[in-house]
Amino acid sequence: MTVILRTHDHAAADRRAFWQDVVCDSFVPVHVEPLQDEPFRGQIAAGRLGALRVAEVSADPSRVDRTARLIARADAEYLLVGVVQRGSAVVRQDGRETALGPGDIACYDTSRPYTLVCRGDFAMLEFMFPHRLAHLDSSRSGEVTATRFSAAAGVGALVSPFLTRLAGHSHEYAENAESLSRTAGDLLATLFAERRPPRPDDDRQAVRRTTLLRVHAYIDEHLADPELSPEQIAKAHHVSLRYLQKLFSEEGTTVTAWIRQRRLEGYRRDLAGPYAAGRTVAATAARWGFLNPAHFSRVFKAAHGMSPGDYRAAHLAQGQSSR
């Protein structure tokens, strides 16, 4: 669900204070200073896509500072990635400064002080990435912060329109939110690799990411197989079970949990399509490798707070009411 917050819903005298609170609540604690006289105009449309937080910000010229004092008061470690839509911006962090125009991408790490100055009729897409999702922890993010990535060339020409489309249509991708947020993180990692100086462990990390992507694809291809198991997956990719488990542990999950999540996502997609029409819950669940109806019902209810039958009835009722 997208939440839209606008200054023009408030009295002119209250807008600066309102905007300060809105920006802090939507991202991390910062100090916001408008650069022109009242009345100030600003709007934030914020939502989520899996582990990724997405917001479109449009506002009058202003300066945003994330200070050491604010960090000490409310520490939060995210990689903020901005894609300018209109106007221009300047980003300062880690001893660098870069100017941005429409389509350009830049990132800044919330665990260290930064400044963002926005000018003109300004609009920017902001993506809050957990470090693990961007494959770049805070110890290495300083290699690419406050660096301009152009939308006109290189990997930036692919990433900028992808992120723009993702933000503008995030509500359409709810069923694939987790996989798309990971794809966004993988694309960012590729973009950053163009600028980061190589390190000895880069090859190992590249192998790890490639293996994980292959495993994800294999799992998606075999979800209907009720015998799909971590042991089978490890054998198919010529890796040890321990290494496979470590790959998923580094992503904050387990192999079994990942398989279960992807199967549940597949079941939910079927509810929105023609396949589930006239079929029982058990038949639809079996299509995704759940052969034990009682087990499937328990797993589904634990994930969604209601039984599969109630979920399908609610979904069908919602679809009929929107016609």
Contacts in CASP RR format, 6 or more apart in sequence:
PFRMAT RR
TARGET T0000
AUTHOR 0000-0000-0000
METHOD contacts of the structure
MODEL  1
MTVILRTHDHAAADRRAFWQDVVCDSFVPVHVEPLQDEPFRGQIAAGRLG
ALRVAEVSADPSRVDRTARLIARADAEYLLVGVVQRGSAVVRQDGRETAL
GPGDIACYDTSRPYTLVCRGDFAMLEFMFPHRLAHLDSSRSGEVTATRFS
AAAGVGALVSPFLTRLAGHSHEYAENAESLSRTAGDLLATLFAERRPPRP
DDDRQAVRRTTLLRVHAYIDEHLADPELSPEQIAKAHHVSLRYLQKLFSE
EGTTVTAWIRQRRLEGYRRDLAGPYAAGRTVAATAARWGFLNPAHFSRVF
KAAHGMSPGDYRAAHLAQGQSSR
1 47 0 8 1.000
1 171 0 8 1.000
2 45 0 8 1.000
2 46 0 8 1.000
2 47 0 8 1.000
2 170 0 8 1.000
2 171 0 8 1.000
3 45 0 8 1.000
3 46 0 8 1.000
3 47 0 8 1.000
4 43 0 8 1.000
4 44 0 8 1.000
4 45 0 8 1.000
4 46 0 8 1.000
5 22 0 8 1.000
5 26 0 8 1.000
5 43 0 8 1.000
5 44 0 8 1.000
5 46 0 8 1.000
6 42 0 8 1.000
6 43 0 8 1.000
7 15 0 8 1.000
7 18 0 8 1.000
7 19 0 8 1.000
7 39 0 8 1.000
7 40 0 8 1.000
7 41 0 8 1.000
7 42 0 8 1.000
7 43 0 8 1.000
8 15 0 8 1.000
8 41 0 8 1.000
8 42 0 8 1.000
10 18 0 8 1.000
12 38 0 8 1.000
12 39 0 8 1.000
13 38 0 8 1.000
15 38 0 8 1.000
15 39 0 8 1.000
15 40 0 8 1.000
15 41 0 8 1.000
15 42 0 8 1.000
16 32 0 8 1.000
16 34 0 8 1.000
16 38 0 8 1.000
16 40 0 8 1.000
19 32 0 8 1.000
19 34 0 8 1.000
19 40 0 8 1.000
19 42 0 8 1.000
19 59 0 8 1.000
20 31 0 8 1.000
20 32 0 8 1.000
22 44 0 8 1.000
23 30 0 8 1.000
23 32 0 8 1.000
23 44 0 8 1.000
23 57 0 8 1.000
23 64 0 8 1.000
24 30 0 8 1.000
26 44 0 8 1.000
26 46 0 8 1.000
26 55 0 8 1.000
27 55 0 8 1.000
27 80 0 8 1.000
27 110 0 8 1.000
27 126 0 8 1.000
27 128 0 8 1.000
28 66 0 8 1.000
28 70 0 8 1.000
28 74 0 8 1.000
28 76 0 8 1.000
28 78 0 8 1.000
28 110 0 8 1.000
29 66 0 8 1.000
29 70 0 8 1.000
29 73 0 8 1.000
29 74 0 8 1.000
30 64 0 8 1.000
30 65 0 8 1.000
30 66 0 8 1.000
30 70 0 8 1.000
31 64 0 8 1.000
31 65 0 8 1.000
31 67 0 8 1.000
31 70 0 8 1.000
32 62 0 8 1.000
32 63 0 8 1.000
32 64 0 8 1.000
33 62 0 8 1.000
33 63 0 8 1.000
33 64 0 8 1.000
33 65 0 8 1.000
34 40 0 8 1.000
34 60 0 8 1.000
34 61 0 8 1.000
34 62 0 8 1.000
35 60 0 8 1.000
35 61 0 8 1.000
35 62 0 8 1.000
35 63 0 8 1.000
35 117 0 8 1.000
35 119 0 8 1.000
36 60 0 8 1.000
36 61 0 8 1.000
40 59 0 8 1.000
40 60 0 8 1.000
40 62 0 8 1.000
41 59 0 8 1.000
41 60 0 8 1.000
42 57 0 8 1.000
42 58 0 8 1.000
42 59 0 8 1.000
42 60 0 8 1.000
43 57 0 8 1.000
43 58 0 8 1.000
43 59 0 8 1.000
44 55 0 8 1.000
44 56 0 8 1.000
44 57 0 8 1.000
45 55 0 8 1.000
45 56 0 8 1.000
46 53 0 8 1.000
46 54 0 8 1.000
46 55 0 8 1.000
46 56 0 8 1.000
47 53 0 8 1.000
47 54 0 8 1.000
47 55 0 8 1.000
47 170 0 8 1.000
48 54 0 8 1.000
48 170 0 8 1.000
48 177 0 8 1.000
49 166 0 8 1.000
49 170 0 8 1.000
49 173 0 8 1.000
49 177 0 8 1.000
49 180 0 8 1.000
49 181 0 8 1.000
49 184 0 8 1.000
50 177 0 8 1.000
50 178 0 8 1.000
50 180 0 8 1.000
50 181 0 8 1.000
51 130 0 8 1.000
51 133 0 8 1.000
51 178 0 8 1.000
51 181 0 8 1.000
52 127 0 8 1.000
52 128 0 8 1.000
52 129 0 8 1.000
52 133 0 8 1.000
52 181 0 8 1.000
52 184 0 8 1.000
53 127 0 8 1.000
53 128 0 8 1.000
54 125 0 8 1.000
54 126 0 8 1.000
54 127 0 8 1.000
54 128 0 8 1.000
54 166 0 8 1.000
54 167 0 8 1.000
54 170 0 8 1.000
55 125 0 8 1.000
55 126 0 8 1.000
55 128 0 8 1.000
56 85 0 8 1.000
56 123 0 8 1.000
56 124 0 8 1.000
56 125 0 8 1.000
56 126 0 8 1.000
56 167 0 8 1.000
56 168 0 8 1.000
57 123 0 8 1.000
57 124 0 8 1.000
57 125 0 8 1.000
57 126 0 8 1.000
58 85 0 8 1.000
58 86 0 8 1.000
58 122 0 8 1.000
58 123 0 8 1.000
58 124 0 8 1.000
59 118 0 8 1.000
59 122 0 8 1.000
60 120 0 8 1.000
60 122 0 8 1.000
61 118 0 8 1.000
61 119 0 8 1.000
61 120 0 8 1.000
61 122 0 8 1.000
62 117 0 8 1.000
62 118 0 8 1.000
63 115 0 8 1.000
63 116 0 8 1.000
63 117 0 8 1.000
63 118 0 8 1.000
64 115 0 8 1.000
64 116 0 8 1.000
64 117 0 8 1.000
64 118 0 8 1.000
65 113 0 8 1.000
65 114 0 8 1.000
65 115 0 8 1.000
66 108 0 8 1.000
66 110 0 8 1.000
66 112 0 8 1.000
66 113 0 8 1.000
66 114 0 8 1.000
66 115 0 8 1.000
67 113 0 8 1.000
68 113 0 8 1.000
71 110 0 8 1.000
71 111 0 8 1.000
71 112 0 8 1.000
71 113 0 8 1.000
75 111 0 8 1.000
76 110 0 8 1.000
76 111 0 8 1.000
77 109 0 8 1.000
77 110 0 8 1.000
77 111 0 8 1.000
77 130 0 8 1.000
77 131 0 8 1.000
77 138 0 8 1.000
78 109 0 8 1.000
78 110 0 8 1.000
78 111 0 8 1.000
78 128 0 8 1.000
78 129 0 8 1.000
78 130 0 8 1.000
78 131 0 8 1.000
79 107 0 8 1.000
79 108 0 8 1.000
79 109 0 8 1.000
79 110 0 8 1.000
79 128 0 8 1.000
79 129 0 8 1.000
79 130 0 8 1.000
79 131 0 8 1.000
79 134 0 8 1.000
79 136 0 8 1.000
79 141 0 8 1.000
80 107 0 8 1.000
80 108 0 8 1.000
80 109 0 8 1.000
80 110 0 8 1.000
80 126 0 8 1.000
80 127 0 8 1.000
80 128 0 8 1.000
80 129 0 8 1.000
81 105 0 8 1.000
81 106 0 8 1.000
81 107 0 8 1.000
81 126 0 8 1.000
81 127 0 8 1.000
81 129 0 8 1.000
81 134 0 8 1.000
81 163 0 8 1.000
81 188 0 8 1.000
82 105 0 8 1.000
82 106 0 8 1.000
82 107 0 8 1.000
82 124 0 8 1.000
82 125 0 8 1.000
82 126 0 8 1.000
82 127 0 8 1.000
83 103 0 8 1.000
83 104 0 8 1.000
83 105 0 8 1.000
83 124 0 8 1.000
83 125 0 8 1.000
83 127 0 8 1.000
83 151 0 8 1.000
83 160 0 8 1.000
83 163 0 8 1.000
83 164 0 8 1.000
83 167 0 8 1.000
84 100 0 8 1.000
84 101 0 8 1.000
84 102 0 8 1.000
84 103 0 8 1.000
84 104 0 8 1.000
84 123 0 8 1.000
84 124 0 8 1.000
85 102 0 8 1.000
85 103 0 8 1.000
85 123 0 8 1.000
85 124 0 8 1.000
85 125 0 8 1.000
85 164 0 8 1.000
86 102 0 8 1.000
86 120 0 8 1.000
86 121 0 8 1.000
86 122 0 8 1.000
86 123 0 8 1.000
87 101 0 8 1.000
87 102 0 8 1.000
87 118 0 8 1.000
87 119 0 8 1.000
87 120 0 8 1.000
87 121 0 8 1.000
87 122 0 8 1.000
87 123 0 8 1.000
88 99 0 8 1.000
88 100 0 8 1.000
88 101 0 8 1.000
88 118 0 8 1.000
88 119 0 8 1.000
88 120 0 8 1.000
88 122 0 8 1.000
89 99 0 8 1.000
89 100 0 8 1.000
89 101 0 8 1.000
89 106 0 8 1.000
89 116 0 8 1.000
89 117 0 8 1.000
89 118 0 8 1.000
89 119 0 8 1.000
89 122 0 8 1.000
89 124 0 8 1.000
90 97 0 8 1.000
90 98 0 8 1.000
90 99 0 8 1.000
90 100 0 8 1.000
90 115 0 8 1.000
90 116 0 8 1.000
90 117 0 8 1.000
90 119 0 8 1.000
91 97 0 8 1.000
91 98 0 8 1.000
91 100 0 8 1.000
91 106 0 8 1.000
91 108 0 8 1.000
91 114 0 8 1.000
91 115 0 8 1.000
91 116 0 8 1.000
91 145 0 8 1.000
91 146 0 8 1.000
92 114 0 8 1.000
92 115 0 8 1.000
92 116 0 8 1.000
92 117 0 8 1.000
92 146 0 8 1.000
93 108 0 8 1.000
93 109 0 8 1.000
93 112 0 8 1.000
93 113 0 8 1.000
93 114 0 8 1.000
93 115 0 8 1.000
93 142 0 8 1.000
93 145 0 8 1.000
93 146 0 8 1.000
94 109 0 8 1.000
94 112 0 8 1.000
94 142 0 8 1.000
94 145 0 8 1.000
94 146 0 8 1.000
95 146 0 8 1.000
96 145 0 8 1.000
96 146 0 8 1.000
96 147 0 8 1.000
97 146 0 8 1.000
98 106 0 8 1.000
98 146 0 8 1.000
98 147 0 8 1.000
98 148 0 8 1.000
99 148 0 8 1.000
100 106 0 8 1.000
100 148 0 8 1.000
102 151 0 8 1.000
103 151 0 8 1.000
103 160 0 8 1.000
103 164 0 8 1.000
104 148 0 8 1.000
104 149 0 8 1.000
104 150 0 8 1.000
104 151 0 8 1.000
104 160 0 8 1.000
105 148 0 8 1.000
105 149 0 8 1.000
105 151 0 8 1.000
105 156 0 8 1.000
105 159 0 8 1.000
105 160 0 8 1.000
105 163 0 8 1.000
105 191 0 8 1.000
106 145 0 8 1.000
106 146 0 8 1.000
106 147 0 8 1.000
106 148 0 8 1.000
106 149 0 8 1.000
107 141 0 8 1.000
107 144 0 8 1.000
107 145 0 8 1.000
107 147 0 8 1.000
107 188 0 8 1.000
107 192 0 8 1.000
108 114 0 8 1.000
108 116 0 8 1.000
108 145 0 8 1.000
108 146 0 8 1.000
109 138 0 8 1.000
109 141 0 8 1.000
109 142 0 8 1.000
109 145 0 8 1.000
111 138 0 8 1.000
112 138 0 8 1.000
112 142 0 8 1.000
112 145 0 8 1.000
114 145 0 8 1.000
114 146 0 8 1.000
118 124 0 8 1.000
125 163 0 8 1.000
125 164 0 8 1.000
125 167 0 8 1.000
127 163 0 8 1.000
127 167 0 8 1.000
127 184 0 8 1.000
129 184 0 8 1.000
129 185 0 8 1.000
129 188 0 8 1.000
131 137 0 8 1.000
131 138 0 8 1.000
131 141 0 8 1.000
132 250 0 8 1.000
132 251 0 8 1.000
132 252 0 8 1.000
133 181 0 8 1.000
133 182 0 8 1.000
133 184 0 8 1.000
133 185 0 8 1.000
134 185 0 8 1.000
134 188 0 8 1.000
134 189 0 8 1.000
134 192 0 8 1.000
135 185 0 8 1.000
135 186 0 8 1.000
135 188 0 8 1.000
135 189 0 8 1.000
135 205 0 8 1.000
135 209 0 8 1.000
136 144 0 8 1.000
136 188 0 8 1.000
136 189 0 8 1.000
136 192 0 8 1.000
140 196 0 8 1.000
143 192 0 8 1.000
143 195 0 8 1.000
143 196 0 8 1.000
143 197 0 8 1.000
144 192 0 8 1.000
144 195 0 8 1.000
144 196 0 8 1.000
147 195 0 8 1.000
149 155 0 8 1.000
149 156 0 8 1.000
149 159 0 8 1.000
149 160 0 8 1.000
149 191 0 8 1.000
149 194 0 8 1.000
149 195 0 8 1.000
150 156 0 8 1.000
150 157 0 8 1.000
151 157 0 8 1.000
151 160 0 8 1.000
151 161 0 8 1.000
154 194 0 8 1.000
155 187 0 8 1.000
155 190 0 8 1.000
155 191 0 8 1.000
155 194 0 8 1.000
156 191 0 8 1.000
158 187 0 8 1.000
159 187 0 8 1.000
159 188 0 8 1.000
159 190 0 8 1.000
159 191 0 8 1.000
162 184 0 8 1.000
162 187 0 8 1.000
163 184 0 8 1.000
166 173 0 8 1.000
166 180 0 8 1.000
166 184 0 8 1.000
170 177 0 8 1.000
173 180 0 8 1.000
175 265 0 8 1.000
175 266 0 8 1.000
175 268 0 8 1.000
175 269 0 8 1.000
175 272 0 8 1.000
176 265 0 8 1.000
178 261 0 8 1.000
178 265 0 8 1.000
179 216 0 8 1.000
182 216 0 8 1.000
186 209 0 8 1.000
186 213 0 8 1.000
189 209 0 8 1.000
193 202 0 8 1.000
208 247 0 8 1.000
208 250 0 8 1.000
211 237 0 8 1.000
211 239 0 8 1.000
211 247 0 8 1.000
212 247 0 8 1.000
212 248 0 8 1.000
212 251 0 8 1.000
214 237 0 8 1.000
215 233 0 8 1.000
215 237 0 8 1.000
215 244 0 8 1.000
215 247 0 8 1.000
216 258 0 8 1.000
218 233 0 8 1.000
218 236 0 8 1.000
218 237 0 8 1.000
219 228 0 8 1.000
219 233 0 8 1.000
219 258 0 8 1.000
219 259 0 8 1.000
219 262 0 8 1.000
220 262 0 8 1.000
222 228 0 8 1.000
223 259 0 8 1.000
223 262 0 8 1.000
223 263 0 8 1.000
223 266 0 8 1.000
223 288 0 8 1.000
223 289 0 8 1.000
224 287 0 8 1.000
224 288 0 8 1.000
224 289 0 8 1.000
225 289 0 8 1.000
226 289 0 8 1.000
226 290 0 8 1.000
226 291 0 8 1.000
228 259 0 8 1.000
228 289 0 8 1.000
230 241 0 8 1.000
230 244 0 8 1.000
230 245 0 8 1.000
230 255 0 8 1.000
230 256 0 8 1.000
231 241 0 8 1.000
233 244 0 8 1.000
233 255 0 8 1.000
234 240 0 8 1.000
234 241 0 8 1.000
234 243 0 8 1.000
234 244 0 8 1.000
237 244 0 8 1.000
244 255 0 8 1.000
245 254 0 8 1.000
245 255 0 8 1.000
248 254 0 8 1.000
248 255 0 8 1.000
248 257 0 8 1.000
248 258 0 8 1.000
253 261 0 8 1.000
260 299 0 8 1.000
263 288 0 8 1.000
263 289 0 8 1.000
263 290 0 8 1.000
264 288 0 8 1.000
264 299 0 8 1.000
264 300 0 8 1.000
264 303 0 8 1.000
266 288 0 8 1.000
267 284 0 8 1.000
267 285 0 8 1.000
267 287 0 8 1.000
267 288 0 8 1.000
267 290 0 8 1.000
267 300 0 8 1.000
267 308 0 8 1.000
270 276 0 8 1.000
270 284 0 8 1.000
270 287 0 8 1.000
270 288 0 8 1.000
271 284 0 8 1.000
271 311 0 8 1.000
271 312 0 8 1.000
271 315 0 8 1.000
271 316 0 8 1.000
272 315 0 8 1.000
275 284 0 8 1.000
275 287 0 8 1.000
276 284 0 8 1.000
276 312 0 8 1.000
281 293 0 8 1.000
281 296 0 8 1.000
281 297 0 8 1.000
281 308 0 8 1.000
281 309 0 8 1.000
281 312 0 8 1.000
282 293 0 8 1.000
282 296 0 8 1.000
285 293 0 8 1.000
285 296 0 8 1.000
285 308 0 8 1.000
290 296 0 8 1.000
290 299 0 8 1.000
296 308 0 8 1.000
297 307 0 8 1.000
297 308 0 8 1.000
300 307 0 8 1.000
300 308 0 8 1.000
300 311 0 8 1.000
301 307 0 8 1.000
301 308 0 8 1.000
304 311 0 8 1.000
306 314 0 8 1.000
END
